[in-house]
Amino acid sequence: MSEQQGTDAAPVLAAEAALTTARFGADGLLPAVVQEHASGDVLMLGWMDREAMRRTLTEGRVTFWSRSRQEYWRKGDTSGHVQVVRSAALDCDADVLLLRVDQTGAACHTGAHSCFDTHPIDAVDGAAA
Protein backbone atom coordinates (compact mmCIF):
# COMPACT_ATOMS: atom_id res chain seq x y z
CA MET A 1 0.00 0.00 0.00
CA SER A 2 1.41 3.37 -0.94
CA GLU A 3 1.63 6.27 1.52
CA GLN A 4 -1.01 8.14 -0.52
CA GLN A 5 -3.47 5.26 -0.24
CA GLY A 6 -3.02 5.20 3.54
CA THR A 7 -3.75 8.91 3.71
CA ASP A 8 -6.96 8.49 1.71
CA ALA A 9 -8.20 5.78 4.08
CA ALA A 10 -7.97 7.93 7.21
CA PRO A 11 -11.05 10.12 6.50
CA VAL A 12 -13.09 7.05 5.58
CA LEU A 13 -12.15 5.31 8.84
CA ALA A 14 -12.85 8.48 10.83
CA ALA A 15 -16.23 8.84 9.10
CA GLU A 16 -17.14 5.23 9.89
CA ALA A 17 -16.23 5.76 13.54
CA ALA A 18 -18.31 8.96 13.67
CA LEU A 19 -21.26 7.24 12.01
CA THR A 20 -21.08 4.45 14.57
CA THR A 21 -20.97 6.98 17.42
CA ALA A 22 -23.63 9.37 16.07
CA ARG A 23 -27.09 9.11 17.61
CA PHE A 24 -29.63 9.74 14.87
CA GLY A 25 -33.21 10.54 15.87
CA ALA A 26 -36.18 8.22 15.46
CA ASP A 27 -36.65 9.76 12.00
CA GLY A 28 -33.08 8.77 11.09
CA LEU A 29 -31.89 12.38 11.08
CA LEU A 30 -29.25 14.34 12.94
CA PRO A 31 -29.15 18.16 13.15
CA ALA A 32 -25.98 19.69 11.70
CA VAL A 33 -24.97 23.18 12.80
CA VAL A 34 -22.79 24.93 10.24
CA GLN A 35 -20.29 27.51 11.50
CA GLU A 36 -17.99 29.68 9.40
CA HIS A 37 -14.40 28.71 10.11
CA ALA A 38 -12.88 32.19 9.69
CA SER A 39 -15.44 34.32 11.57
CA GLY A 40 -17.07 31.85 13.96
CA ASP A 41 -20.50 32.96 12.69
CA VAL A 42 -23.23 30.33 12.96
CA LEU A 43 -24.47 30.10 9.38
CA MET A 44 -27.28 27.59 9.32
CA LEU A 45 -28.79 24.38 10.57
CA GLY A 46 -29.45 21.45 8.28
CA TRP A 47 -30.42 17.82 8.65
CA MET A 48 -28.38 14.74 7.80
CA ASP A 49 -29.10 11.07 7.62
CA ARG A 50 -26.25 8.53 7.74
CA GLU A 51 -25.54 8.85 4.02
CA ALA A 52 -25.47 12.67 4.04
CA MET A 53 -23.11 12.60 7.00
CA ARG A 54 -20.91 10.00 5.30
CA ARG A 55 -20.73 12.07 2.12
CA THR A 56 -19.93 15.24 4.06
CA LEU A 57 -17.13 13.64 6.07
CA THR A 58 -15.54 11.78 3.16
CA GLU A 59 -16.01 14.24 0.28
CA GLY A 60 -15.26 17.53 2.05
CA ARG A 61 -18.42 19.30 0.84
CA VAL A 62 -21.51 19.66 3.02
CA THR A 63 -24.41 17.44 1.99
CA PHE A 64 -27.81 17.57 3.67
CA TRP A 65 -31.01 15.56 3.53
CA SER A 66 -33.90 17.79 2.43
CA ARG A 67 -36.91 16.95 4.56
CA SER A 68 -39.26 18.84 2.23
CA ARG A 69 -37.95 17.43 -1.06
CA GLN A 70 -36.94 14.03 0.35
CA GLU A 71 -33.61 14.10 -1.44
CA TYR A 72 -29.94 14.84 -0.86
CA TRP A 73 -28.60 18.28 -1.66
CA ARG A 74 -25.01 19.34 -1.65
CA LYS A 75 -24.73 22.95 -0.55
CA GLY A 76 -23.72 25.17 -3.46
CA ASP A 77 -24.38 22.81 -6.38
CA THR A 78 -27.11 25.06 -7.79
CA SER A 79 -26.35 28.40 -6.06
CA GLY A 80 -22.56 28.36 -6.15
CA HIS A 81 -22.61 29.10 -2.39
CA VAL A 82 -20.34 26.20 -1.52
CA GLN A 83 -19.50 25.00 1.98
CA VAL A 84 -16.10 23.30 2.21
CA VAL A 85 -15.57 21.31 5.40
CA ARG A 86 -12.66 22.40 7.60
CA SER A 87 -13.55 20.34 10.68
CA ALA A 88 -16.36 18.32 12.21
CA ALA A 89 -17.32 17.32 15.74
CA LEU A 90 -20.19 15.56 17.46
CA ASP A 91 -21.54 17.14 20.63
CA CYS A 92 -21.21 15.44 24.04
CA ASP A 93 -24.36 13.34 23.46
CA ALA A 94 -23.37 12.56 19.86
CA ASP A 95 -26.78 13.76 18.66
CA VAL A 96 -25.71 17.04 17.00
CA LEU A 97 -22.96 17.55 14.43
CA LEU A 98 -20.96 20.79 14.28
CA LEU A 99 -19.33 21.56 10.95
CA ARG A 100 -16.81 24.38 10.58
CA VAL A 101 -16.66 25.42 6.94
CA ASP A 102 -15.18 27.84 4.45
CA GLN A 103 -18.30 29.52 3.05
CA THR A 104 -18.45 30.89 -0.48
CA GLY A 105 -21.26 33.43 -0.88
CA ALA A 106 -24.39 33.46 1.24
CA ALA A 107 -25.23 30.48 3.44
CA CYS A 108 -28.96 31.22 3.60
CA HIS A 109 -31.36 30.52 0.74
CA THR A 110 -32.67 34.09 1.22
CA GLY A 111 -29.29 35.49 0.18
CA ALA A 112 -28.30 36.48 3.72
CA HIS A 113 -24.82 35.62 4.97
CA SER A 114 -26.35 33.56 7.79
CA CYS A 115 -29.81 32.08 8.26
CA PHE A 116 -29.77 33.80 11.66
CA ASP A 117 -29.30 37.33 10.24
CA THR A 118 -32.92 38.04 9.32
CA HIS A 119 -35.00 37.68 12.52
CA PRO A 120 -33.11 39.08 15.52
CA ILE A 121 -35.00 38.87 18.82
CA ASP A 122 -34.70 41.40 21.62
CA ALA A 123 -33.92 39.32 24.68
CA VAL A 124 -32.76 40.19 28.16
CA ASP A 125 -28.99 40.31 28.28
CA GLY A 126 -28.31 38.07 31.27
CA ALA A 127 -24.79 39.43 31.64
CA ALA A 128 -26.17 42.95 32.10
CA ALA A 129 -28.87 41.92 34.59
Secondary structure, DSSP 8 states (H G I E B T S, - for coil): --HHHHHHHHHHHHHHHHHHH----TTS-EEEEEEETTT--EEEEEEE-HHHHHHHHHHSB-EEEETTTTEEEETTTTTS--EEEEEEEE-TTS--EEEEEEE-S-SSTTS-SSTTSS-------TTT-
